[in-house]
Each structure stands twice: as C-alpha cells, then as structure tokens.
Amino acid sequence: MSAQDLPDRPLAVFDIDGVLADVSHRLHHLDTGRWERFFTAADRDPLLDEGARRLRAAMVDHDVVYLTGRPERNRRLTERWLARHGLPTGPLYMREDDDYRPARWVKREVLRDLAQTRTVASVLDDDPAVVRVLVEDGWPVELATWLPHSSTLQDAQERKGRT
C-alpha cells in the first residue's frame, strides 16, 4: 500500500495563545487598548511546555493544525515563533484582519469547514467560551488549564473580537 492509498490521519487542532504560547507578559497592552503592541510582542512569548508536549504527542498519529484568534497580519511572526520553538509552522488558520467576531464564532466556523473534508479528533483551547460552544456542538474539545485564563484576554477574545 502506498502513501496515496492511506486514509488521511485525523486532525488535532491546537490554539496558540494560552495553549502553546505564554501571553502573560503582554496582557498589559490589552488594558490600554494597544492592540498592535499586544500582537507584535507575541514574538517574545515563552513556550508553554505542557502545550508543546501535547502537540508533539498528537503528531504521532494525527495531523496537527493551528486555529488561533490572532489576525492574519501576524502570520509571519507566528510562523517564525513556531519554528523557533521547534514546532511545525502550519497549517495555520487565523482570523481575517477585519473580522472582529468573538473567538468562539470564528473558531466554530473554521472547524465546521475543516470537518467537511477531514475528521477532527481533538481540539485544545484555553478560552472557556470557545470550549463551551464547541462542546455544545459536539466537538472533542479540551480546556487547556496550564496557564490561568485571564479576564483581560477573555474580554479581548469575546467582547472586542480581537484575538
């Protein structure tokens, strides 16, 4: 049997901020509404070991994709950060620059699109609102708890639709 004859492996979907990237050093930018500083400081995020461990374990029998609320304009910065930490750089699904919907709706839409052609075996996200919506839809989702979820980040994700 050739590689072409093998069925696609199921997908393991990983959020980045709060799952793989420790955003705590840049949250203060959200308090003052400095969105671009918040996003451009992402290149200095420390790697969260638990998230990286889970991603590497998932790669054994899943195709890994990233689903982040980061805007598309931060694609190169995000890919460089992933590469610097020895993680695959994609596939990377990002929010369109002019999309300010809450993260839960953006991520739900992308997952529905992915599921048209692939089996989504797991989703790992740190946002309780995202997890609630995905659980209600029946997705196999887990809440990442190794970096306490910030109310500042939650406000940005849900009310301001920025990350």
C-alpha positions as CSV (number, residue, x, y, z in Angstrom):
1,M,0.0,0.0,0.0
2,S,1.4,3.4,-1.0
3,A,1.1,6.6,1.0
4,Q,-1.5,7.7,-1.6
5,D,-3.7,4.8,-0.6
6,L,-3.6,5.6,3.1
7,P,-6.6,7.5,4.5
8,D,-5.9,11.0,5.9
9,R,-5.0,11.0,9.5
10,P,-7.4,12.7,11.9
11,L,-6.8,16.3,12.9
12,A,-5.6,17.5,16.2
13,V,-6.4,21.2,16.4
14,F,-4.4,23.5,18.7
15,D,-4.9,27.1,19.8
16,I,-1.7,29.0,20.2
17,D,-2.1,31.8,22.8
18,G,-2.6,30.2,26.2
19,V,-2.0,26.7,24.9
20,L,1.4,26.9,23.3
21,A,2.4,30.5,24.0
22,D,2.6,32.2,27.3
23,V,0.9,35.6,26.7
24,S,1.0,36.8,30.3
25,H,3.9,39.2,29.6
26,R,1.9,41.2,27.0
27,L,-1.6,41.3,28.6
28,H,-1.0,44.8,29.9
29,H,-1.2,46.1,26.4
30,L,-4.9,45.0,26.3
31,D,-5.7,47.0,29.4
32,T,-4.9,50.2,27.5
33,G,-6.2,49.1,24.1
34,R,-2.8,48.9,22.4
35,W,-3.7,46.0,20.1
36,E,-0.8,46.2,17.7
37,R,1.7,46.2,20.6
38,F,-0.1,43.2,22.1
39,F,0.3,41.3,18.8
40,T,3.8,42.4,17.9
41,A,5.0,41.4,21.4
42,A,4.0,37.8,20.6
43,D,7.4,37.1,19.2
44,R,8.8,37.1,22.7
45,D,6.2,34.7,24.2
46,P,7.8,31.8,26.2
47,L,6.8,28.3,25.1
48,L,4.3,26.6,27.4
49,D,5.9,23.1,27.9
50,E,2.6,21.3,28.6
51,G,1.1,22.5,25.3
52,A,4.3,21.6,23.4
53,R,4.4,18.2,24.9
54,R,0.8,17.6,23.9
55,L,1.3,18.8,20.4
56,R,4.3,16.6,19.9
57,A,2.4,13.6,21.3
58,A,-0.5,14.3,18.9
59,M,1.8,14.4,15.9
60,V,2.4,10.6,16.3
61,D,-1.0,9.7,14.9
62,H,-2.7,13.0,13.9
63,D,-2.1,15.8,11.5
64,V,-1.8,18.9,13.6
65,V,-3.3,22.2,12.6
66,Y,-3.4,25.5,14.5
67,L,-6.6,27.5,15.0
68,T,-5.8,30.9,16.5
69,G,-7.7,34.2,17.0
70,R,-4.6,36.1,16.0
71,P,-5.1,38.3,13.0
72,E,-3.8,37.3,9.6
73,R,-1.4,40.2,9.5
74,N,0.6,38.3,12.2
75,R,1.1,35.2,10.2
76,R,4.9,35.6,9.6
77,L,5.5,36.5,13.2
78,T,3.5,33.4,14.3
79,E,5.3,31.1,11.9
80,R,8.7,32.3,13.0
81,W,7.7,31.8,16.7
82,L,6.6,28.3,16.0
83,A,9.8,27.4,14.0
84,R,12.0,29.0,16.7
85,H,10.4,26.6,19.3
86,G,10.8,23.6,17.0
87,L,7.1,23.2,16.2
88,P,5.6,22.8,12.8
89,T,4.7,26.1,11.2
90,G,1.3,25.0,9.8
91,P,-1.3,24.6,8.6
92,L,-2.2,27.8,10.4
93,Y,-5.8,29.1,10.5
94,M,-6.0,32.7,11.5
95,R,-8.7,35.4,11.9
96,E,-9.1,37.7,8.9
97,D,-7.8,41.2,9.8
98,D,-11.2,42.8,9.6
99,D,-13.1,40.0,11.5
100,Y,-14.0,41.2,15.0
101,R,-16.4,38.5,15.9
102,P,-15.9,36.7,19.2
103,A,-13.3,33.9,19.0
104,R,-15.9,31.2,19.7
105,W,-17.8,32.0,16.5
106,V,-14.7,32.3,14.3
107,K,-13.3,29.0,15.6
108,R,-16.6,27.2,15.2
109,E,-16.9,28.3,11.6
110,V,-13.3,27.1,10.8
111,L,-13.9,23.8,12.5
112,R,-17.1,23.3,10.5
113,D,-15.2,24.0,7.3
114,L,-12.4,21.6,8.3
115,A,-14.8,18.8,9.1
116,Q,-16.2,18.9,5.6
117,T,-13.1,17.1,4.4
118,R,-11.3,15.8,7.5
119,T,-12.0,14.1,10.8
120,V,-11.4,16.5,13.7
121,A,-10.2,14.1,16.5
122,S,-9.4,16.7,19.2
123,V,-9.4,20.5,19.9
124,L,-7.3,22.1,22.6
125,D,-8.1,25.7,23.5
126,D,-7.7,27.9,26.6
127,D,-10.8,30.0,26.2
128,P,-13.7,28.8,28.3
129,A,-16.2,30.5,26.0
130,V,-14.8,28.8,22.9
131,V,-14.8,25.4,24.7
132,R,-18.4,25.8,25.8
133,V,-19.6,26.5,22.3
134,L,-17.6,23.7,20.8
135,V,-18.7,21.2,23.5
136,E,-22.4,22.2,22.7
137,D,-21.7,21.4,19.1
138,G,-20.3,18.0,20.0
139,W,-16.6,18.7,19.1
140,P,-14.0,16.6,21.0
141,V,-12.5,19.6,22.9
142,E,-10.4,20.1,26.0
143,L,-9.8,23.2,28.0
144,A,-6.1,24.0,28.5
145,T,-5.6,24.9,32.1
146,W,-1.8,25.2,32.5
147,L,-1.9,29.0,32.0
148,P,-4.7,30.6,34.0
149,H,-7.1,32.2,31.7
150,S,-7.0,36.0,32.0
151,S,-10.2,38.1,32.3
152,T,-8.3,40.7,30.2
153,L,-7.7,38.2,27.4
154,Q,-11.3,36.9,27.7
155,D,-12.6,40.4,27.2
156,A,-10.4,40.8,24.2
157,Q,-11.5,37.5,22.7
158,E,-15.2,37.7,23.4
159,R,-16.3,41.3,23.6
160,K,-13.8,43.1,21.3
161,G,-13.2,40.2,18.9
162,R,-9.6,41.0,18.7
163,T,-7.7,37.8,19.5
